Amino acid sequence: MKLNINIRPQQILSKDGVSFIIPFFLITGCFALWGFANDMNGPIVKAFSKIFCMSVTEGVMVNVAFYLGYFAMAFPAALFIQRHSFKAGVIVGLSLFAIGALMFLPAKMMGMYAPFLLAYFTMTCGMSFLETSCNPYIYCMGTEQTATQRLNLAQAFNPIGALLGMYIAMHFVQARMSPMSADGRQMLGEAEFNTLKDHDLGMLIGPYLALGIACLVLLALIFIKRMPKNGDKRSDKGLRQALRELSYVKSYREGVFAQFCYVGAQVACWTFIIQYGTRVFMQEGMDEKSAEILSQKYNIVAMVFFCVSRFVCTWLLKYIKPSRLLSVLAILAAVLVGGVILFPDRNGLYCLVAISACMSMMFPTIYGMALHSVGENVKFAGAGLIMAILGGSVFPPMQALIIDSNIQLLGLSSTNLSFIIPLLCFIVIAVYGHRCFVRQLQEV
């Protein structure tokens, strides 16, 4: 699919007459890889819950382990690239990413849930290194005036990887797993249960092993390629001093919290679209297996919306201030979440799918707006924004607890009511966008 978004790479991928096109596309390969890993999570949470006969809350521990790695490694990654370089950070990140993905094989051989959580944690430690390195690296591959647009262009490769991850999750994991329901599995004897579990785990680990190999290939390409050193000025400034200086930058301080809320909302909407769709389709009389597969198709449609909207928003940023576009899309997302909560049928699912079009430009736009005016503290500032990805580990378990509570209010199910969590997150993002817009007007 050819998308004409009227972007001239020589305008946003150059600085002082130097072109960064090849390094840009090598680094954006990392965006595609972590997009693949991130968006395998929704179906995998559901798969783990079924394989190990767990509750939604226990299954969502995948997300806790996944995003905890981001939080734990962000500042160590920033200290590393502060001392060395963005390229070195990318190499370490890809190495950890590959190790974590390949750890799925011994985890499957053990047949226990905990080793998978350790593999996820290791993998996301690598992803934290990558995002701490790649986002500010892309930010520095050109002028500051085009930085937000450049970040959105790079992030456009993220949903392409995510789409591939969702497609593989549906056709090579969910479709090949046993159709037996969680209740049916609990009725099996120990030997039969373990045989079925071993088969399904074998289906689950395949994409991760391929992902580990892909990371190693990209690592080799980046290692042998001479990369630009933009933003790689070595500094002896300590973490404490940098954080003290950053605390005085309002757009950054508020941006970290907005990013925390955004990632929580994104993960919640994508993780629970499977549960939401499965409930809707089973109410229509569909069996659980068919309902899950159809729900995953809606999940893929949501990612298509996300991908196309990213390119459209990148183009719109040529004409609309990032802060204004961010606040408008956040308000629209909040309205759609209201539909998710209030509609108990497919209309609610349609609203949930449409939210992805609103979310597409939020992460890179918040990132770019927050980095504005941080000066030489860009590496530590980037680490703080990556730590904010912890929101993906905080909000989904809160939502899962609401789902597992089975409470009902005004005839609405607990699944519907649980979406009050992303609703509050989008309100925070809308307020942040508006505040940044007002500050920009005052600076003119």
C-alpha positions in Angstrom: 0.0 0.0 0.0 1.5 3.3 -1.1 0.7 6.2 1.1 1.4 9.7 -0.3 1.9 11.8 2.9 3.8 14.5 1.1 6.9 14.2 3.3 10.3 15.0 1.8 12.9 13.0 3.6 15.7 15.5 2.7 13.8 18.1 4.7 13.3 16.2 8.0 16.2 13.7 7.7 19.1 16.0 7.3 21.0 18.6 9.2 23.8 21.0 8.0 23.8 19.3 4.6 24.3 15.8 6.0 21.7 13.1 5.1 20.6 10.6 7.7 18.3 8.5 5.5 20.1 5.1 5.8 20.7 5.4 9.6 17.1 6.5 10.0 15.7 3.4 8.3 18.1 1.1 10.2 17.0 2.6 13.5 13.3 2.5 12.5 13.7 -1.3 12.0 14.0 -1.4 15.8 10.6 0.4 16.1 9.0 -2.3 13.9 10.6 -5.1 16.1 9.3 -3.7 19.4 5.9 -3.0 17.8 5.8 -6.7 16.8 6.5 -7.7 20.4 4.2 -5.2 22.0 1.1 -6.2 20.0 1.6 -9.9 20.4 0.7 -9.2 24.0 -3.1 -8.9 23.8 -3.7 -12.3 22.3 -0.9 -13.8 24.4 -2.5 -12.7 27.7 -5.6 -14.5 26.7 -3.6 -17.6 25.5 -1.7 -17.8 28.8 -4.9 -17.5 30.8 -6.3 -20.5 28.9 -3.1 -22.6 28.8 -2.5 -22.4 32.5 -6.2 -22.0 33.5 -5.7 -18.7 35.2 -7.9 -15.7 35.9 -7.7 -12.5 33.8 -5.8 -10.8 36.6 -3.2 -13.6 36.7 -2.9 -13.7 32.9 -2.3 -9.9 32.7 0.9 -10.4 34.8 2.4 -10.8 31.3 1.8 -7.0 30.9 3.2 -6.4 34.4 6.5 -8.2 33.6 6.6 -6.7 30.2 6.3 -3.1 31.2 8.2 -3.4 34.4 11.3 -4.1 32.3 10.9 -0.7 30.7 10.7 1.0 34.1 13.7 -0.9 35.5 16.1 -0.3 32.7 15.3 3.2 31.4 17.8 5.2 33.6 20.6 2.6 33.5 20.2 2.8 29.7 20.4 6.6 29.8 23.5 6.5 31.9 25.0 4.0 29.5 24.4 6.1 26.4 25.4 9.2 28.2 28.8 7.6 28.8 29.0 5.9 25.4 26.7 6.5 22.4 23.3 6.0 21.0 24.6 3.3 18.7 26.1 1.4 21.7 22.7 1.7 23.4 21.0 0.2 20.4 23.4 -2.7 20.2 23.0 -3.5 23.9 19.2 -3.2 23.6 19.0 -5.6 20.6 21.3 -8.1 22.4 19.0 -8.1 25.5 15.9 -8.2 23.3 17.2 -11.3 21.4 18.2 -13.1 24.7 14.8 -12.5 26.2 13.0 -13.7 23.1 15.2 -16.9 22.8 14.5 -17.6 26.5 11.0 -18.7 25.5 12.5 -22.0 24.4 13.8 -23.1 27.9 10.7 -21.6 29.5 8.5 -23.9 27.3 10.7 -26.9 28.3 10.1 -26.1 32.0 6.3 -25.8 31.3 5.8 -23.2 34.0 4.4 -19.6 33.9 7.1 -17.9 35.9 10.0 -18.5 33.4 7.9 -16.9 30.7 7.5 -13.8 32.9 11.3 -13.7 33.3 11.7 -14.0 29.5 9.3 -11.1 29.0 11.1 -9.0 31.6 14.5 -9.7 30.0 13.1 -8.9 26.5 11.7 -5.6 27.7 14.9 -4.6 29.5 16.3 -4.7 26.0 13.3 -2.8 24.5 13.8 -0.2 27.2 17.4 0.2 26.1 16.2 0.5 22.5 13.5 3.0 23.2 15.8 5.1 25.4 18.3 5.1 22.6 16.3 5.1 19.4 13.7 7.8 20.2 16.2 10.6 21.1 18.5 9.4 18.4 15.7 9.9 15.8 15.0 13.2 17.5 18.6 14.3 16.9 18.7 13.2 13.2 17.7 16.6 11.9 16.6 20.0 13.2 14.6 20.5 16.3 11.8 22.2 14.3 11.1 18.9 12.4 11.7 16.6 15.4 8.1 15.8 16.3 7.3 15.1 12.6 10.4 12.9 12.3 9.4 11.0 15.5 5.9 10.4 14.1 7.4 9.1 10.8 9.7 6.7 12.6 6.9 5.6 14.9 4.8 4.8 11.8 7.0 1.7 11.4 5.9 0.6 14.8 2.3 -0.3 13.9 3.6 -2.1 10.7 5.5 -4.5 13.0 2.4 -4.6 15.3 0.1 -5.6 12.4 2.5 -8.4 11.5 2.6 -9.5 15.2 -1.2 -9.5 15.4 -1.5 -11.5 12.2 1.0 -14.1 13.3 -0.7 -14.3 16.8 -4.0 -15.0 15.1 -2.9 -17.5 12.4 0.1 -19.1 14.0 -0.8 -19.1 17.7 -4.5 -18.8 18.3 -5.6 -20.8 15.3 -3.2 -23.7 16.0 -3.9 -23.9 19.8 -6.4 -26.5 21.0 -10.0 -25.1 20.8 -10.8 -26.6 24.3 -12.1 -23.9 26.6 -10.5 -23.1 30.0 -13.3 -24.9 31.8 -12.8 -28.0 29.7 -9.1 -28.0 30.4 -9.7 -28.0 34.2 -11.7 -31.3 33.8 -8.7 -33.1 32.2 -6.4 -35.4 34.1 -2.8 -34.3 34.9 -1.2 -36.2 32.0 -3.7 -35.0 29.5 -3.5 -31.4 30.7 0.3 -31.4 30.5 0.2 -32.8 27.0 -2.2 -30.2 25.8 -0.3 -27.5 27.6 3.0 -28.6 26.0 1.4 -28.5 22.5 -0.1 -25.0 23.0 3.1 -23.6 24.4 4.9 -25.0 21.4 2.6 -22.9 19.2 3.1 -19.9 21.4 6.9 -19.7 21.4 7.5 -19.9 17.6 7.0 -16.2 16.8 9.3 -15.2 19.7 12.1 -17.4 18.5 11.8 -15.9 15.1 11.8 -12.4 16.7 15.0 -13.2 18.5 16.7 -14.2 15.3 15.5 -11.0 13.6 17.0 -8.9 16.4 20.4 -10.6 15.9 20.3 -9.8 12.1 19.4 -6.1 12.7 22.1 -5.9 15.3 24.7 -7.1 12.8 23.6 -4.6 10.2 23.8 -1.7 12.7 27.1 -2.9 14.1 28.9 -2.8 10.7 27.2 0.5 9.6 28.9 3.8 10.4 26.2 5.7 12.2 25.9 9.5 12.9 27.0 10.9 16.2 24.3 13.6 16.5 23.5 14.2 20.2 26.3 12.0 21.3 28.4 14.7 23.0 29.8 13.1 26.1 28.8 14.8 29.4 29.9 14.3 33.0 26.7 15.8 34.3 25.2 13.5 36.9 21.7 12.1 37.0 20.7 14.1 40.0 21.7 17.4 38.5 20.0 16.5 35.2 16.7 15.6 36.9 16.8 18.8 39.0 17.1 20.8 35.8 14.4 18.8 34.1 12.0 19.3 37.0 11.8 23.0 36.2 10.6 22.3 32.6 6.8 22.2 32.9 6.2 20.7 29.5 8.6 17.9 30.3 7.3 17.3 33.9 3.7 17.1 32.8 4.7 15.2 29.7 6.0 12.3 31.7 2.7 11.9 33.5 0.8 12.2 30.2 2.9 9.5 28.7 2.4 7.3 31.7 -1.4 7.7 31.2 -1.2 7.2 27.4 0.7 3.9 27.6 -1.7 2.7 30.2 -4.7 3.6 28.0 -3.2 2.1 24.9 -2.3 -1.2 26.6 -5.7 -1.4 28.3 -7.6 -0.8 25.0 -5.5 -3.3 23.0 -5.2 -6.0 25.8 -8.9 -6.2 26.6 -10.3 -5.9 23.1 -10.1 -9.7 23.0 -12.0 -10.1 26.2 -14.5 -7.4 25.2 -15.1 -8.9 21.7 -15.3 -12.5 23.1 -18.0 -11.5 25.5 -20.0 -9.7 22.8 -19.8 -12.6 20.3 -20.5 -15.2 22.9 -23.6 -13.3 23.9 -24.6 -13.6 20.2 -24.4 -17.4 20.5 -20.8 -18.0 19.2 -18.6 -20.6 20.8 -15.5 -19.3 22.8 -12.9 -20.4 20.2 -14.7 -18.7 17.3 -15.4 -15.6 19.4 -11.7 -15.2 20.2 -10.6 -15.6 16.6 -13.2 -13.1 15.4 -12.1 -10.7 18.2 -8.5 -10.9 17.1 -9.7 -9.9 13.6 -11.2 -6.8 15.1 -7.9 -6.2 16.9 -6.1 -6.3 13.6 -8.6 -3.8 12.1 -7.8 -1.5 15.1 -4.1 -1.7 14.3 -4.8 -1.0 10.6 -6.6 2.2 11.7 -3.7 3.0 14.0 -1.2 2.5 11.2 -3.0 4.6 8.5 -3.8 7.3 11.0 -0.1 7.6 12.0 0.7 8.5 8.4 -2.2 10.9 8.2 -1.3 12.6 11.4 2.3 12.9 10.4 1.0 14.8 7.3 -1.4 16.9 9.4 1.4 18.0 11.7 2.7 20.2 8.8 -0.4 22.3 9.2 -1.6 21.8 12.8 0.3 22.4 16.0 1.1 19.1 17.7 -0.4 20.2 21.0 -3.7 21.2 19.3 -3.9 17.9 17.4 -3.1 15.9 20.5 -5.8 17.5 22.6 -8.5 17.2 19.9 -7.7 13.4 19.3 -7.6 12.8 23.1 -11.1 14.3 23.5 -12.4 12.2 20.6 -10.8 9.1 22.2 -12.6 9.9 25.5 -15.9 10.2 23.7 -15.4 6.8 22.0 -14.5 5.2 25.3 -17.8 6.5 26.6 -19.4 4.5 23.8 -17.3 1.4 24.8 -18.7 1.7 28.3 -22.4 2.4 27.4 -23.0 0.1 24.5 -23.2 -3.6 25.5 -23.2 -4.9 21.9 -21.1 -4.6 18.8 -21.5 -0.8 18.8 -19.2 -0.8 21.8 -16.7 -2.9 20.0 -16.8 -0.6 17.0 -16.0 2.3 19.3 -13.1 0.4 20.9 -11.7 -0.3 17.4 -12.0 3.4 16.4 -10.0 4.5 19.5 -6.9 3.3 17.8 -7.1 5.9 15.1 -7.1 8.6 17.8 -4.1 7.0 19.7 -1.8 6.7 16.7 0.1 10.0 17.1 0.0 10.3 20.9 3.2 8.6 22.0 5.6 10.3 19.6 3.8 13.6 19.9 3.9 13.6 23.7 7.5 12.5 23.5 8.5 15.3 21.1 6.6 18.0 23.0 8.1 16.9 26.3 11.6 17.0 25.0 11.2 20.6 23.7 13.5 22.9 25.6 15.3 20.2 27.6 18.6 21.1 26.0 21.6 18.9 26.6 19.6 16.8 29.0 17.9 15.0 26.1 19.2 11.5 27.0 18.0 11.6 30.6 14.8 13.3 29.6 14.2 10.5 27.1 14.8 7.9 29.8 12.1 9.5 32.0 9.6 9.3 29.2 10.5 5.6 28.6 10.1 5.0 32.3 6.6 6.4 31.9 5.8 3.3 29.9 5.3 1.7 33.3 1.7 2.9 32.9 1.2 -0.2 30.8 2.0 -2.3 33.9 -0.2 -0.2 36.3 -3.5 0.4 34.5 -4.3 -3.0 32.9 -4.2 -4.9 36.2 -6.5 -2.3 37.7 -8.8 -2.9 34.7 -8.5 -6.6 35.1 -9.5 -6.5 38.7 -12.7 -4.7 37.7 -13.4 -7.3 35.0 -12.8 -10.2 37.5 -15.1 -8.6 40.0 -18.1 -9.3 37.8 -19.8 -6.2 39.1 -22.8 -4.8 37.2 -24.1 -1.2 37.2 -27.1 0.0 35.3 -27.2 -3.2 33.4 -23.6 -2.8 32.2 -21.1 -5.7 32.6 -17.8 -5.4 34.5 -16.0 -5.6 31.2 -17.7 -2.5 30.0 -17.3 -0.7 33.3 -13.6 -1.4 33.4 -13.0 1.0 30.5 -13.4 3.9 33.0 -9.6 3.5 33.4 -8.6 4.5 29.9 -11.3 7.2 29.9 -9.6 9.0 32.8 -6.2 8.6 31.0 -7.5 10.2 27.8 -8.8 13.2 29.8 -5.3 13.7 31.3 -3.8 13.7 27.8 -6.4 16.2 26.5 -5.5 18.5 29.4 -1.8 18.2 28.7 -2.2 19.0 25.0 -4.3 22.1 25.8 -1.8 23.3 28.4 1.1 23.0 26.0 -0.9 24.8 23.3 -1.6 27.7 25.7 2.1 27.9 26.7 3.1 28.0 23.0 0.7 30.9 22.4 2.2 32.8 25.3 5.8 32.2 23.9 4.9 33.8 20.6 
